[in-house]
Amino acid sequence: MAPFRCQTCGKSFLTLE
C-alpha cells in the first residue's frame, strides 16, 4: 500500500494501523 499522512500525528505511515 502507498504511504499516507496521519492527520492526527502528522507523520507518514506505510500501514493503516
CHARMM internal coordinates of N, CA and C (Angstrom, degrees):
IC EDIT
DIST 1 N 1 CA 1.4694
DIST 1 CA 1 C 1.5291
ANGL 1 N 1 CA 1 C 110.35
DIST 1 C 2 N 1.3077
ANGL 1 CA 1 C 2 N 115.15
DIHE 1 N 1 CA 1 C 2 N 151.69
DIST 2 N 2 CA 1.4614
ANGL 1 C 2 N 2 CA 119.21
DIHE 1 CA 1 C 2 N 2 CA 179.89
DIST 2 CA 2 C 1.5278
ANGL 2 N 2 CA 2 C 109.96
DIHE 1 C 2 N 2 CA 2 C -77.96
DIST 2 C 3 N 1.3192
ANGL 2 CA 2 C 3 N 117.11
DIHE 2 N 2 CA 2 C 3 N 144.80
DIST 3 N 3 CA 1.4620
ANGL 2 C 3 N 3 CA 121.98
DIHE 2 CA 2 C 3 N 3 CA -179.76
DIST 3 CA 3 C 1.5208
ANGL 3 N 3 CA 3 C 111.36
DIHE 2 C 3 N 3 CA 3 C -66.78
DIST 3 C 4 N 1.3200
ANGL 3 CA 3 C 4 N 116.21
DIHE 3 N 3 CA 3 C 4 N 141.83
DIST 4 N 4 CA 1.4629
ANGL 3 C 4 N 4 CA 120.71
DIHE 3 CA 3 C 4 N 4 CA -179.96
DIST 4 CA 4 C 1.5258
ANGL 4 N 4 CA 4 C 110.14
DIHE 3 C 4 N 4 CA 4 C -127.11
DIST 4 C 5 N 1.3342
ANGL 4 CA 4 C 5 N 116.07
DIHE 4 N 4 CA 4 C 5 N 156.64
DIST 5 N 5 CA 1.4633
ANGL 4 C 5 N 5 CA 120.29
DIHE 4 CA 4 C 5 N 5 CA -179.81
DIST 5 CA 5 C 1.5206
ANGL 5 N 5 CA 5 C 110.43
DIHE 4 C 5 N 5 CA 5 C -87.46
DIST 5 C 6 N 1.3169
ANGL 5 CA 5 C 6 N 116.11
DIHE 5 N 5 CA 5 C 6 N 130.50
DIST 6 N 6 CA 1.4624
ANGL 5 C 6 N 6 CA 120.57
DIHE 5 CA 5 C 6 N 6 CA 178.07
DIST 6 CA 6 C 1.5251
ANGL 6 N 6 CA 6 C 109.03
DIHE 5 C 6 N 6 CA 6 C -78.74
DIST 6 C 7 N 1.3206
ANGL 6 CA 6 C 7 N 117.34
DIHE 6 N 6 CA 6 C 7 N 122.80
DIST 7 N 7 CA 1.4637
ANGL 6 C 7 N 7 CA 121.75
DIHE 6 CA 6 C 7 N 7 CA -177.29
DIST 7 CA 7 C 1.5254
ANGL 7 N 7 CA 7 C 111.17
DIHE 6 C 7 N 7 CA 7 C -71.02
DIST 7 C 8 N 1.3512
ANGL 7 CA 7 C 8 N 116.98
DIHE 7 N 7 CA 7 C 8 N -24.40
DIST 8 N 8 CA 1.4524
ANGL 7 C 8 N 8 CA 120.00
DIHE 7 CA 7 C 8 N 8 CA -176.64
DIST 8 CA 8 C 1.5227
ANGL 8 N 8 CA 8 C 111.58
DIHE 7 C 8 N 8 CA 8 C -89.82
DIST 8 C 9 N 1.3264
ANGL 8 CA 8 C 9 N 116.36
DIHE 8 N 8 CA 8 C 9 N -43.00
DIST 9 N 9 CA 1.4680
ANGL 8 C 9 N 9 CA 119.03
DIHE 8 CA 8 C 9 N 9 CA -177.98
DIST 9 CA 9 C 1.5205
ANGL 9 N 9 CA 9 C 111.72
DIHE 8 C 9 N 9 CA 9 C -94.17
DIST 9 C 10 N 1.3416
ANGL 9 CA 9 C 10 N 117.32
DIHE 9 N 9 CA 9 C 10 N -25.37
DIST 10 N 10 CA 1.4544
ANGL 9 C 10 N 10 CA 120.05
DIHE 9 CA 9 C 10 N 10 CA 178.77
DIST 10 CA 10 C 1.5170
ANGL 10 N 10 CA 10 C 112.22
DIHE 9 C 10 N 10 CA 10 C 80.37
DIST 10 C 11 N 1.3246
ANGL 10 CA 10 C 11 N 116.24
DIHE 10 N 10 CA 10 C 11 N 11.89
DIST 11 N 11 CA 1.4645
ANGL 10 C 11 N 11 CA 119.86
DIHE 10 CA 10 C 11 N 11 CA 179.28
DIST 11 CA 11 C 1.5247
ANGL 11 N 11 CA 11 C 110.56
DIHE 10 C 11 N 11 CA 11 C -107.30
DIST 11 C 12 N 1.3031
ANGL 11 CA 11 C 12 N 116.66
DIHE 11 N 11 CA 11 C 12 N 169.77
DIST 12 N 12 CA 1.4612
ANGL 11 C 12 N 12 CA 120.49
DIHE 11 CA 11 C 12 N 12 CA 179.97
DIST 12 CA 12 C 1.5205
ANGL 12 N 12 CA 12 C 110.29
DIHE 11 C 12 N 12 CA 12 C -99.82
DIST 12 C 13 N 1.3299
ANGL 12 CA 12 C 13 N 116.38
DIHE 12 N 12 CA 12 C 13 N 133.37
DIST 13 N 13 CA 1.4565
ANGL 12 C 13 N 13 CA 120.28
DIHE 12 CA 12 C 13 N 13 CA 179.74
DIST 13 CA 13 C 1.5134
ANGL 13 N 13 CA 13 C 110.19
DIHE 12 C 13 N 13 CA 13 C -125.72
DIST 13 C 14 N 1.3199
ANGL 13 CA 13 C 14 N 116.74
DIHE 13 N 13 CA 13 C 14 N 145.18
DIST 14 N 14 CA 1.4667
ANGL 13 C 14 N 14 CA 120.55
DIHE 13 CA 13 C 14 N 14 CA 179.58
DIST 14 CA 14 C 1.5216
ANGL 14 N 14 CA 14 C 110.86
DIHE 13 C 14 N 14 CA 14 C -91.97
DIST 14 C 15 N 1.3397
ANGL 14 CA 14 C 15 N 116.13
DIHE 14 N 14 CA 14 C 15 N -11.10
DIST 15 N 15 CA 1.4615
ANGL 14 C 15 N 15 CA 119.33
DIHE 14 CA 14 C 15 N 15 CA -178.26
DIST 15 CA 15 C 1.5269
ANGL 15 N 15 CA 15 C 110.46
DIHE 14 C 15 N 15 CA 15 C -127.71
DIST 15 C 16 N 1.3184
ANGL 15 CA 15 C 16 N 116.74
DIHE 15 N 15 CA 15 C 16 N 154.80
DIST 16 N 16 CA 1.4645
ANGL 15 C 16 N 16 CA 120.98
DIHE 15 CA 15 C 16 N 16 CA 179.51
DIST 16 CA 16 C 1.5142
ANGL 16 N 16 CA 16 C 109.93
DIHE 15 C 16 N 16 CA 16 C -92.13
DIST 16 C 17 N 1.3385
ANGL 16 CA 16 C 17 N 115.86
DIHE 16 N 16 CA 16 C 17 N 64.06
DIST 17 N 17 CA 1.4508
ANGL 16 C 17 N 17 CA 118.89
DIHE 16 CA 16 C 17 N 17 CA -178.20
DIST 17 CA 17 C 1.5104
ANGL 17 N 17 CA 17 C 110.48
DIHE 16 C 17 N 17 CA 17 C -97.78
END
COOR INIT
IC SEED 1 N 1 CA 1 C
IC BUILD
